[in-house]
């Protein structure tokens, strides 16, 4: 069974990447409100996943 946190982290990455590919406002240094929300969601889930991985070692 896939790890739920990992699945959510990867889905957030895909959503952010998809938005970034189509948004004409987002750049590497600034994001539109939607892009910022998607990036923050991805970053938070990535941090949570990586922190859990570190603790399991």
C-alpha positions in Angstrom: 0.0 0.0 0.0 1.5 3.4 -1.0 2.4 5.8 1.8 -0.4 8.4 2.1 2.0 11.3 3.0 4.3 10.4 0.1 1.3 10.3 -2.3 0.0 13.7 -1.1 3.5 15.2 -1.3 3.9 13.9 -4.9 0.4 15.2 -5.9 1.2 18.6 -4.5 4.4 18.6 -6.5 2.5 17.7 -9.7 -0.1 20.4 -9.0 2.6 23.1 -8.4 4.6 22.0 -11.5 1.4 21.9 -13.7 0.4 25.4 -12.5 3.9 26.8 -13.0 4.0 25.5 -16.6 0.8 27.3 -17.5 0.9 30.5 -15.4 2.2 33.5 -17.1 2.6 35.4 -13.8 4.7 33.0 -11.8 8.5 33.1 -12.1 11.3 31.5 -10.1 11.4 34.4 -7.7 7.7 35.4 -7.4 4.4 33.6 -7.6 0.8 34.5 -8.1 -1.5 33.9 -5.1 -2.5 30.4 -6.5 1.1 29.5 -7.3 2.2 30.6 -3.8 -0.5 28.5 -2.2 0.4 25.4 -4.3 4.2 25.9 -3.6 3.6 26.3 0.2 1.5 23.1 0.2 4.1 21.2 -1.7 6.9 22.5 0.6 5.1 21.7 3.8 4.3 18.2 2.7 7.8 17.7 1.4 9.2 18.8 4.8 6.8 16.5 6.7 7.7 13.5 4.5 11.5 14.1 4.7 11.4 14.7 8.5 9.5 11.5 9.0 12.0 9.6 6.8 14.9 11.0 8.9 13.2 9.9 12.1 12.8 6.4 10.8 16.5 5.9 10.3 
